[in-house]
Amino acid sequence: MAEQSPTVESLLEPKEPRWVVTILVLVSIALLPWVLWLTLTLPSRHVSEHWDAAWIGLDVAEIFAFALTAYAAWRRAPWLQGAASAAGTLLLTDAWFDVLLSTGDEKIWLAVGQAVLSEIPLAILCFWIAWDTARFMRHWQGVTSRGGRRARARA
């Protein structure tokens, strides 16, 4: 019998207890009334005392997520999927809030352009890395080993 890949094996015999799935389903259901309540009660306009800190914090989180993803890819770390997923999620969050919170015609088009030309494509790249880590690692190993051979040949 052919050996199964770890992904298929983990799907057949999940290591997580079943109660984890139950909790996640219950939380997602419980969030529905919360979102409805927010929809009905939140004002459409709000002034924040720490607007700059919120945006700087998001951008710093993106920097860390990119750095961790690059480091995980370089070291072939088992947590590459998590880092890449976090980076992609932060990018989509940044694009979402950039577009929704932009004021004026010029700023909205700048935000849409930035989202379409950089944030969303980079998020797709991060999600692709997270989704297809094994193939990405094989490709990355080929790229780094070819570069290493060229560098050694020149020396």
N, C-alpha and C positions, 0 to 999 in steps of 0.2 A: 504494500500500500504506500502511496506517495505521502511524503511528509507534508503536513499542513503548515501554512504560514502562521506566525503568531497572531495576526489579525483575525483570521478565521477561527483559530483555536480560542481566542478570547471571546469571540461572539458565541461560540458553542458552549463554553463553560465560563460565564462571567465570574470574576473574582470579587466583585462588589456584592455586598448583601442586597437582597431584594428590597429591603426597607428603604434603601437609598432612592430607588426609583419611585417608591410610594411617596416619600417626602417631597421629591422634586415635582411630581404631579400635583400634590396638594398645594405646594407653594405657588405653582403657576395658576391654579384655579383660584386661590385666595387673592392673587394680585388683580384679578379681573374687577371685583368691586372697588378695590383701591384706585385703579385707573379711572373707573367711572366716577368715583367721588372727586378725584383730582380734576377731571374734565369739567365737572359741574361747579367746582368751588375756586379753582385757581384763577387769579386775575390774568388778563392778557398782557398786562404791563407790570413790570416790577423793577425797582431800582435796587441795585446790590452795592453794599459797602466794599466788597472784596472781589469785584469783577476782574481786576488785573491778576490777582492771586489765583483765581479759578482757571483762567486761560493759561497762565504760566505753569500751573500745576499739571494741566492736561498735556501741554507741550513737553514738559520734563518727563512725564510718564511715557510719552511716545518715544523720546530719546532713549530712555532706559529699555523700553520694549524692543526697539530696533537693535540696540547694543547687545542685549541678551540674546536676541534671535541670531545675530551675526556670530556671537561667541559660541552659541550652541551649535550652529552649523559648522563652524571652524573646528570645534572640539568633537563633533559628532555626538553631542550629548543626547541622552534619552528624553530630555525635557524640551527638545526643539519644538515639538508640536504645540506645547503650551505657550511658549514664548511667541511663536509665530501667530498663534490664535489671538493672544493678547494684543500684539502689535496691530493686527488687522482690525480688531474690534475698536481699539483706540483711534485708528485712522478713520473708520466709518463714523464714530462718535464725533470726532473733530469736524468732519465734513458736514454732518447733520446740523450741528450747532452753528458752524460758520454760516451756512445757508439760511437757517431759520432766524438767526439773530442779527443778520446784516440789515442795515438801514440804508435807504436810498438806492437809486438805480445803479449807480456806479459800483457801490460796494456789493450789492447782490450779485452782479455779473462777475465780479472779481472772485467772490466766494464760490459761485457755480463753476467758473473756469478752473479754479484751484482744485475743487472736488473732482471734476471730471478728468482733468489732465494729470493730477498727481495723487491725491488721497485715495480715490477709489481704485485706480490701477495698482497702487502699492498695496492696498488692502487685499485685492484679488491675489497678488503675488504671495502675500503672507498666508492667506487661506489655502492657496495651492500647496505651499510648503507644508503647512500643517496637515492637509488632507493626504498628500502623497509623499510623506517624509522618506519612505524607503527608496523610492525612485529618485527623489531629490538628492539624497545622500550619495547614491551611486553616481549620479551626474556630477555632484560637487567633488567627489573623490577623484573622478576622471579629470576634472578641470585642474584640481590642485596637484595631482600627480604629473600631469603633462607639463604644468608650469614648473614644477620641481625638477623634472628631467631636463627641460630647456635651460634652467638656471645652472644645473650641475654640468651640462654639456659646455656652457660658455666659460665656466671656471677653469 
